[in-house]
Amino acid sequence: MNRTLTALDEDESLFRQQVRKFARERIAPHVRKMDEEAHFREDLLREMFDLGLMGIEIPEEYGGQGGTFFQAVLAVEELSAVDPTAGVICDVQNTLVINALLRWANDDQKRRYLPRLATDTLASYALSEAGSGSDAFALTTRAEAREGGYAITGRKLWITNAAEAGLFLLFATVDPAAGYKGITCFLVERGFPGFAVGRKEDKLGIRASSTCELILDNCFVPAANVVGEPGKGYKIAIETLNEGRIAIGGQMCGLARGALDHAIAYAGQRKQFGKAIGEFQAVQLDLAEMATDVEAARLLTYNAARLREAGQPFLKEAAMAKYFASTIAETVASRAVEIFGGVGFTKEYPVEKLYRDAKIGRIYEGTSNMQRVTIARQLLG
């Protein structure tokens, strides 16, 4: 067993090498154009499925890789070092939707959906609404009992992967008077009558990742598509998001490492006053602080991931990882832009995009304030 958090076993090391090679060779050449067009290439998404990156923890009997949660975090990190958009697409699929199904879905649901998620169906996680962001359980989307199922009516906002997804893990309440105890989790297929994907958001960063509104107008969902049981959706949402924030920590670590790598390379190439700017102590000190922050964020993230995988408590550690990694991603990307100087402020160089991409890390899957509240509650009991 590894005695250091960042030491990888043979399987983890080979897996990371495979993802890193794919990200650098296949994704990197298209990052700028995908960002400008706000669209992730279908052929690259297909390749991510073919490589098994969209079904990492799905058991082999369902067509998945039979991998680990830690490997999913590694994949998100490596993809994000090249393009955080690819990282979040992988994150939502693996650490939110698939993890929820592995833990809460019944055998019939696993047989019906896991093979699709492993091979060709992108998934989306639909919790947020206009009035329920950090207060996630203030949702108003209503599921009314009908013969054989439920009719769902409401709106979901800021839903990642929505434009391309074929399956939505969607939360609605069967009893508004019951508060969070009425929240129920449903598997909603894109083709269900009464379901539509609405407006796509025009965003600051991770632009090639689609973020859309969902519109449900008496959308009928069979009772067989209730995940867990009615009224237990809040538990599924909370526990899934607790795990998902570790992967967002991984995304932000990857982003920060990517920005640092670009800054180090540029510092060795760019010359001023007759020598490379990396020879100036001021630049060296910036790089040293950036590298220290990245390493600290990785240690926090890997620790949370290892704890989760070992079945040990990880709530506080996950919140710390997400909070700290998203903070340093923003500062490291900003410093990288400064090391590049004027050209770093242009779209010709990659650090400008990483700086824009970093901002969302402090917002989605639990804002920085919510992470600090979670940490404090754990400290104070």
N, C-alpha and C positions, 0 to 999 in steps of 0.2 A: 504494500500500500504506500502511496506517495506520502512523504513527510513534509513536503512543501506545497503550498496552495497552487503555485503556478507550474509545478512539474506535471507533465502529462504522461499517461501510460501510452503504450505503443498504439493502441486503437485510436485514442484521442489525438495523438500526434499525427498519425496518417490522415485522419479525418480533417484536421485543421489544414494540413498541407493541401489536401484536395480542394477544400473550399477556397483557400487563399489563391491557389492557381486559377481556379475558375473565375474568381472575382477580378483578378488582375488581367487575365487574358481575354475574357469574354465580356465582362461588364464594363471595365474601365474605358474602353474605346467609345462607349455610347453614353457615358454619364452626362456630358454637357448637353447633347442633343435631347436626351430624355427629359432633362430638367427644363430646357427651353420649351419643349412641346407638352410638358406636363403629362407624359404618358410613358409607362413602362413597356418595353418591347415584349410582344407576345412570344417571340422565339426564345428570349432569355428566360421568361417565366417557364416555358416548356422545358428548357434545359435544367432549370432548378428542380422541376419535378423528376426529370430523368435521372438526375444525380442523387435523388432521394432527400433533397434538402427541404421538401415540403411535407415529409412524413417521417421525421427523424425518430420519434418515439413510438410510432405505430408498430405493433408487433408484426413479424414477418408473415404470420398466418393471414393478415389482412393486406399484405402487399407492401408493408412499410419496411423501414430499416432495422427495427428492433434496437434502436440506439437509446441514448440516455438524455436526461434533462441537461446535464452539463454539456453534452455535445451540441444540443440545440442552442445553448448560450454561446458556445464557441462559434457556431455557424453565423449567428447574428453579429457577433463581434467582427469576424473576418469579412463578411459582406459589407459591413458598415465602414470598415477602414477604407473601402473603395467607393461605396455609395450607400449612405444610410437609408436611402429609399428601399434598396433591396433588403437591407437588414430588417426594416419594419414589416415588409411583406412576409418575410420568413418568420418573424416574431409572432405576429398575430395568428398565423396558421398553426404554428407549433405550440407555443407556450400559453396561448389563450384557448383557442377552439379545440385543438386536438387533446390538450391536457384535460380540458373539461370533459370531453367525451370519454377519455380513458378512465377517468375517475367516476363519472356520474351516469354515463349512458348505460342502458341495459344491453343484453346480448343482441337483441334484434336490431337496435339502433347502431351498434358497432358493426354488425354484418352489413347493414345497408349503407353506412356512410364512410367508415374508415377506409375501405378500399378506394373509394372515389377521392378522398382527401389525399391519399398516398400517391395517386397516379395522375389526376387531371383536374380536380375541382378545387378552386381557391375558396377559402372560407373567410368569413367576416364576423366580428364580435359587436353586437348591437345593443349597447346599454344606454349611452348618453342621449339626452333630450335637451330641448331649449331651456327647460327649467331645472334640469338635473345634471349638473356637471360634477363638481366635488361632492355635492349632496346627491349622490348617485341614486338613492332610493326615493327621491321625490318624483320619480317617473310617473307619467299619467297615461301611457299607452295601456289600453284596456283589453283584456281577453275575456270574452263572455262565453259561457258554456253553451254549446250546441250539441245536437245529437251526433255522437261520434267524434266530437272535438271541440274546438274553440274558434270564435270569430274575433280577430284582433284588429283594433282600430287605433291609430295614433301616428306620431311622427318621431323618427330617430334622426339625430344630427351628428355630424363629425364622425361618420362611420368609415374606418379604414378598410381598404380593399373592396369597397362596395361596388365600384364600377365593373369589376371583373369577377366578383364572387358568384359562385353558384349555390352556396349554402351559408345561412346566417344563423348564428347562435344569438337568439333574440330574447330580451327580457320584457315582460309585460305583467300587469297586476290582474289577478282574477277577483280581487276584492279590495278596492281602494280604502275602505274603512278599516281594513286590517293592517294598514301601513306596510312595513317591510315584510310582514308575514303573509302578504297576499302576492308577493312577487314570484313569478314562475318563469322557468326557462324553457324556450321552445326551439326546435329545429325547423327553420323556415327555408324552403327551397325557392329559388329565384322564380320559378314558373308557377308558383301557387297563385290562383286567382285572387285579385284584390291587393297584390303586392307589387310595388314599383320602386325603382331607384330614381331619386329625384336629382336636384341640382348638385353639380360637382363644385367643390370649393376651389377658389384660386388662391393658392397659399404662398407664404413667404419662403418656406423650405420644404424639404422632402416632396418636391412638387410632382415627381413621377409616380408617387404613391397616391392613389385615388382616395379622396375623402368626400363622402356624399351624404345627402339626406335620403332616408328611407320613408316611404309613404305606404301605410297600411290602411285599407278601407274595407272593413269586414273581410279581411283575409282569413280564409278558413284553413286551420291547421289541425290535422288529425290528432286525436288523443295519443296515438302511438308516437307522436313527435314531442311529447312532453319529456324533458330531461329531468331525471330525479323524480320528484313528485310535486303536485301543485302546492304553492306556498313556500317551497324550499329554494327558490331561485336566488334569493339574497345570499344564501350560504355558498352556492356555486359561484356567484359573481365575486364575492369577497375573496374566497380561497384562490380562485383563478387569477385575479388581479394581483394578489400577494406574490404569486409565482411569476406572473408576467413582468412585474417591475424589475425582477432580477435580469431578465433578458433586455429590458430597456437600459439597465446599467451596462450590459454588454454592448448594446448599440452605441451608447455614448463613449464607452472605452475605445471601441473600434474607431469611431469618428475622431476622437482626440488623438489616438495613435496615428491615424492617417494624416492629420494636420501636422503632428510633430515630425513624422517622416518627411513630409514635403518641406518643412522648414529646415530640417537638418540638411537635406540635399541642396536646397537653394543657398543656404549659408556657406556651403563649400564651393559653390559655383560663382556666386555674385561677387564682383570685385569693386572695391572703392578705396581710394587713397593708396592704390598699388597693391592691395592684398585682399584676400577673401574676407567677407564680413564675418565669417565664423572665427576669424583670428582676433576679433575685437572682444574684449572681456565682457562688455555690456551684452552682446549677442550670446556669448557663452553662458552667462548667468541666466538669461531668459530661457535658453534651451534646457539648462539644468533644472530650473523650476518646473518647466513644462513636463519634462521626463519624470520628475518626482511625482507630480500630480497624476500623471497617467498610470504610473506603477501603483500608487496608493489606491486609485479607483479600481484597478484590476484586482488587487488583493481583496478589497471589500466585495467586489462582485463575485469573484471565484469562491470566496469564503461562503457567501450566501448560497451560491449554487451547490457547493459541496454539502452544506448543511441540509438543504432541501433534499438532495439525493440520498443522504444518509438517514432520512426520516427524522431528523432532529428539528427543534424549533428554529425558525429562521425569519420570523416576522420583522423584528427589529433590524436584523442584518440586511434584509432585503430593502427596507426603507432607507437605511444608511447608504447602501450601494447605489440605489437609484438617485437619491438626493445628491450625494457627493459626485458621482460620475457625470450627472447632467450639469452640475455647476462647473466642474473643471473642463468639460467639453466646450462650454461656451468661452471660458477664459483662454484655453489652449488654442482654440481656433482663432480667437481674436488676436492673440500674440503671433500666431503664424502669419496672419494677414500683415501685421506690422513688420515682421521680419522680411517679408516679400516687398514691403514698401508700396510704392504707387501701383506696381503691376499686380500686387495682391488684392487691390481694390477692383480689379477688372475681371471679367469672366473668362479671360484667356488662361487664367491659372486656377487650379482646383480649390484653393483655400477659401476663396470668396463663397463658394457654394457650401463648403463645410461649415462656415460661420453661420450662414442662413439656416442650414439644417439643424444646427445645435440647439436653437432656441426652443424647439418643440419638446426637447427632453425634460425641460423644467415644467411642462404643462400636462402632457398626456399620460394616461395610466396613473394618475395621481399627481397633483401639483407638488412643487417643492414644499409649500406650506403644509399640505396634507401629510407629506412624508415626515416633516418635523413634528407634527402633532402625533403621528403614530410612534415615532421614536420616544417622545416625551412620555406618552402614556405607558409604554413598555418600561421605561425607567422608573416611573412613579407608581407602577402597579395599579 
